[in-house]
Amino acid sequence: DLAATAITGPGYGIVGTPLQFDITVKNEGLLTQNAYNIHLKRYGDDRLASMPITTPIAPGATATYSISWTPTSPYQGVLNLVGEVELTGDATPGNNETATKTVYAAPASVSILSVGDDASTTSGYYLPLDMYHKNSVTEQLYFTDELHLNSGSITAIIYKNTFQTNLSNKPVKIWMAHTTVTDLTGGWLPAANYALVFDGTVNFPSGVNSIVIPLNTPYAFTGGTLAVRVNRPMDTVYYSTSDKFYYTTTAAHTNRGRYLVNDTTVYDPMAPSAAGTAVGYTANTRFIVDNAVLQQSAVLSGHVYQGA
């Protein structure tokens, strides 16, 4: 009896670029097993990559194997992947697959733009949305000297979490707007400028993950400063103070973020009834942009990852 117990790997990738996943196997039986197969597969569907294993695994032991897969066009979009172990004569086939891992495979035409220091170990629960409170509204600014983007279609946004709690299907709303303001000391930006780009549910797994949110409506960015407003609609419960997102403090851009949280007041995200709190940091964010027209300095410096 071999069980596939865990799958880890990137939360997103680009068609045509290899992705690496780790699949953990445990020998739940009474005999050492010397030959079996590891598979990466789409849940309930195709095996995407396979690897034969000939290293013995003793009863009660675990082993982790790395398997590579390159997304192709038929698998573009949001995928639910699992790791699978295949053993001839396995007595308990019900534990042969891991839990699902959601991965977003973006088209080869995209660029991925990063804002914030991805190596930052600083985290907090206010931005981009707050799970410690039942209701939150936040606003953040992303500047030209960070995005290095002249124009393009923003198709997804990515945040980096570090959660204690495993949260599934949490409602989230996101708006985007162009703005000329340089900070948020003047309060919330005008609602009329915002376009709703996401209204749905998002999974926030425990541990450290890239939370990829494909937008319902891509945002046509035409340059300048990008504003993003995020709402966690009123929930019936609040979660742990250890459910956080990584962020970066930026000396060049003070008062670039704002948050408003409460457990009893339902805030209208387009007309918040209080000023909230302004901050000088930003949630570490990545934008997936199709048909991006980039500043040449960003391309030369390797600021962005571009697909084929």
Buried (B, 14 or more C-beta within 10 A) or exposed (E): BBBBBBBBBBBBBBBBBEBEBEBBBBBBBEEEBEEBBBBBBBBEEEEBBBEEBEEEBEEEEEBBBEBEBBBEEEBBEEBBBBBBBBBEEBEEEEBBBBBBBBBBBBBBBBBBBBBBBEEBEEBBBBBBBBBBBBBBBBBBBBBEEBBBBBEBBBBBBBBBBBBBEEBEEBEBBBBBBBBEEBBBEEEBBEBEEBEBBBBBEBBBBBEEBBBBBBBEBBBEBEBBBBBBBBBBBBBEEBBBEBBBBBBBBBEEBBBBBBBBBBEEBEBEBBEBEEEBEBBBBBBBBBBBBBEBEBBEEBBEEEBBBBBE
